């Protein structure tokens, strides 16, 4: 999913009270307890929602969702 121009520094960041957050406007948020249905998505802040799609349901089918499986990758330079 493409980032909007100028939003590169907000691609992903973490806070101590959440898991990873994607996008400045919290386009995709995975909370510390991902199986709690408290994760959410609302694209079109930093990440461009595809034309004609609903920004809150495009990725998961619902605005709030539960993570059943997650993989984390690190790129080391």
Backbone torsions as a table, in degrees:
resi	resn	phi	psi	omega
1	UNK	NA	127.1	-175.5
2	UNK	-74.4	145.6	171.4
3	UNK	-82.8	147.4	173.5
4	UNK	-70.9	151.1	179.5
5	UNK	-56.0	136.4	179.1
6	UNK	83.8	0.5	-177.3
7	UNK	-103.6	9.8	-173.7
8	UNK	-58.1	-38.4	-178.2
9	UNK	-69.0	-13.7	179.9
10	UNK	-104.4	13.6	-177.5
11	UNK	-53.8	-48.4	177.6
12	UNK	-153.9	141.5	171.7
13	UNK	-153.6	166.3	-178.3
14	UNK	-126.9	150.3	173.3
15	UNK	-125.9	155.6	-177.6
16	UNK	-66.2	-25.7	-178.8
17	UNK	-94.8	0.7	177.6
18	UNK	-136.2	174.1	168.6
19	UNK	-89.8	-144.8	-179.6
20	UNK	-69.6	143.1	176.3
21	UNK	-122.9	128.2	-179.3
22	UNK	-108.5	119.5	177.6
23	UNK	92.6	144.7	-178.7
24	UNK	-60.7	-38.5	-179.6
25	UNK	-90.1	22.7	-178.6
26	UNK	57.4	54.4	179.5
27	UNK	-61.1	-37.8	177.5
28	UNK	-144.9	123.8	-176.8
29	UNK	-126.0	127.3	172.8
30	UNK	-110.8	116.6	-176.9
31	UNK	-81.4	170.0	-178.7
32	UNK	-61.5	-25.0	176.0
33	UNK	-116.3	79.4	-171.0
34	UNK	-64.3	-17.9	179.0
35	UNK	-90.3	17.4	-175.8
36	UNK	-98.3	1.4	-177.3
37	UNK	65.9	20.5	178.1
38	UNK	-101.0	1.1	175.3
39	UNK	-74.8	152.5	179.2
40	UNK	-149.1	163.8	177.7
41	UNK	-138.2	141.6	176.4
42	UNK	-157.7	82.5	-175.4
43	UNK	-67.4	172.3	172.8
44	UNK	91.8	13.2	171.2
45	UNK	-91.5	-65.7	174.8
46	UNK	-106.8	-34.9	178.7
47	UNK	-96.4	131.9	-176.8
48	UNK	-76.3	118.1	174.7
49	UNK	-73.7	136.0	179.1
50	UNK	-58.4	143.3	-179.9
51	UNK	-55.7	134.3	176.8
52	UNK	83.5	0.4	179.8
53	UNK	-102.9	155.2	176.3
54	UNK	-84.8	122.3	-171.1
55	UNK	-67.0	-24.5	-178.9
56	UNK	-90.5	-13.3	-177.1
57	UNK	-122.9	-3.8	-174.4
58	UNK	-59.2	-47.1	-174.8
59	UNK	-78.0	-38.0	-169.3
60	UNK	-124.2	-8.6	-177.1
61	UNK	92.2	-18.8	177.6
62	UNK	-143.9	157.6	176.4
63	UNK	-66.4	-44.1	177.6
64	UNK	-102.7	142.0	-176.0
65	UNK	-151.8	166.7	177.0
66	UNK	-112.2	135.0	177.4
67	UNK	-86.6	122.6	178.9
68	UNK	-96.6	-24.9	178.7
69	UNK	-155.5	141.1	-178.2
70	UNK	-144.5	138.3	174.7
71	UNK	-119.0	140.2	-178.8
72	UNK	-120.5	132.0	179.4
73	UNK	-120.8	147.4	176.6
74	UNK	-123.2	133.7	174.8
75	UNK	-104.1	117.4	179.2
76	UNK	-106.0	132.1	-178.6
77	UNK	-109.3	NA	NA
